[in-house]
Amino acid sequence: MPQERKIVSVRGAAEFLRIHPSTVYRMLKRHKLPGAFRVGQAWRVDLDELNRFFKTFATVYASCDAI
C-alpha cells in the first residue's frame, strides 16, 4: 500500500521552515523549493520533499566553516 503524501499550503511550508510566507513565494518564483506544484492558482508543497530539502540544506550549512 503506497504511503500518502503530506501536502501543505504556502503558509504550512512557511511554518515548517520558520520563515515568512512571502519568502516561500519568492522561493517558488525562483524555482528554489522542491516538491512544489500548483493546484489551480494555489501553490502546494509536498512536506516529505520539503523535509529532505531542509535536512540537506542544514547538513551542508553545518559542514561549512561559518564563523
C-alpha atoms as a printed R data frame, in Angstrom:
   type eleno elety resid chain resno      x      y      z
1  ATOM     1    CA   MET     A     1  0.000  0.000  0.000
2  ATOM     2    CA   PRO     A     2  1.562  3.320 -1.046
3  ATOM     3    CA   GLN     A     3  2.180  5.904  1.613
4  ATOM     4    CA   GLU     A     4  0.002  9.022  1.468
5  ATOM     5    CA   ARG     A     5  1.786 12.238  0.585
6  ATOM     6    CA   LYS     A     6  1.629 15.051  3.105
7  ATOM     7    CA   ILE     A     7  0.717 18.196  1.216
8  ATOM     8    CA   VAL     A     8  0.770 21.668  2.784
9  ATOM     9    CA   SER     A     9 -0.092 25.176  1.661
10 ATOM    10    CA   VAL     A    10  2.384 28.040  1.386
11 ATOM    11    CA   ARG     A    11  1.527 29.003  4.943
12 ATOM    12    CA   GLY     A    12  2.200 25.438  6.123
13 ATOM    13    CA   ALA     A    13  5.536 25.377  4.309
14 ATOM    14    CA   ALA     A    14  6.449 28.731  5.848
15 ATOM    15    CA   GLU     A    15  5.592 27.475  9.335
16 ATOM    16    CA   PHE     A    16  7.630 24.307  8.746
17 ATOM    17    CA   LEU     A    17 10.665 26.298  7.567
18 ATOM    18    CA   ARG     A    18 10.057 29.059 10.147
19 ATOM    19    CA   ILE     A    19 10.132 31.783  7.534
20 ATOM    20    CA   HIS     A    20  7.603 34.345  6.310
21 ATOM    21    CA   PRO     A    21  5.115 33.210  3.635
22 ATOM    22    CA   SER     A    22  6.384 35.948  1.287
23 ATOM    23    CA   THR     A    23  9.810 34.270  1.438
24 ATOM    24    CA   VAL     A    24  8.195 30.998  0.363
25 ATOM    25    CA   TYR     A    25  6.542 32.788 -2.573
26 ATOM    26    CA   ARG     A    26  9.927 34.286 -3.510
27 ATOM    27    CA   MET     A    27 11.488 30.800 -3.425
28 ATOM    28    CA   LEU     A    28  8.643 29.471 -5.582
29 ATOM    29    CA   LYS     A    29  9.136 32.245 -8.120
30 ATOM    30    CA   ARG     A    30 12.855 31.376 -8.347
31 ATOM    31    CA   HIS     A    31 12.164 27.623 -8.553
32 ATOM    32    CA   LYS     A    32 14.136 27.018 -5.337
33 ATOM    33    CA   LEU     A    33 11.525 24.979 -3.460
34 ATOM    34    CA   PRO     A    34 11.432 21.261 -4.290
35 ATOM    35    CA   GLY     A    35  8.150 19.403 -4.143
36 ATOM    36    CA   ALA     A    36  6.107 22.495 -5.042
37 ATOM    37    CA   PHE     A    37  3.242 22.354 -7.502
38 ATOM    38    CA   ARG     A    38  0.142 24.318 -8.402
39 ATOM    39    CA   VAL     A    39 -3.456 23.349 -7.847
40 ATOM    40    CA   GLY     A    40 -5.360 25.920 -9.862
41 ATOM    41    CA   GLN     A    41 -3.859 29.213 -8.743
42 ATOM    42    CA   ALA     A    42 -2.807 27.952 -5.301
43 ATOM    43    CA   TRP     A    43  0.626 26.555 -4.525
44 ATOM    44    CA   ARG     A    44  1.029 23.309 -2.603
45 ATOM    45    CA   VAL     A    45  4.208 21.714 -1.278
46 ATOM    46    CA   ASP     A    46  4.986 18.065 -0.628
47 ATOM    47    CA   LEU     A    47  6.114 18.045  3.014
48 ATOM    48    CA   ASP     A    48  8.349 14.985  2.571
49 ATOM    49    CA   GLU     A    49 10.258 16.692 -0.278
50 ATOM    50    CA   LEU     A    50 10.498 19.861  1.784
51 ATOM    51    CA   ASN     A    51 11.839 17.903  4.750
52 ATOM    52    CA   ARG     A    52 14.516 16.261  2.572
53 ATOM    53    CA   PHE     A    53 15.498 19.678  1.199
54 ATOM    54    CA   PHE     A    54 15.678 21.140  4.700
55 ATOM    55    CA   LYS     A    55 17.817 18.265  6.023
56 ATOM    56    CA   THR     A    56 20.216 18.542  3.058
57 ATOM    57    CA   PHE     A    57 20.474 22.314  3.416
58 ATOM    58    CA   ALA     A    58 21.062 22.025  7.186
59 ATOM    59    CA   THR     A    59 23.745 19.381  6.652
60 ATOM    60    CA   VAL     A    60 25.579 21.455  4.038
61 ATOM    61    CA   TYR     A    61 25.336 24.607  6.171
62 ATOM    62    CA   ALA     A    62 26.583 22.774  9.281
63 ATOM    63    CA   SER     A    63 29.582 21.421  7.369
64 ATOM    64    CA   CYS     A    64 30.686 24.927  6.347
65 ATOM    65    CA   ASP     A    65 33.302 26.696  8.415
66 ATOM    66    CA   ALA     A    66 30.941 29.528  9.303
67 ATOM    67    CA   ILE     A    67 32.136 31.974 11.925
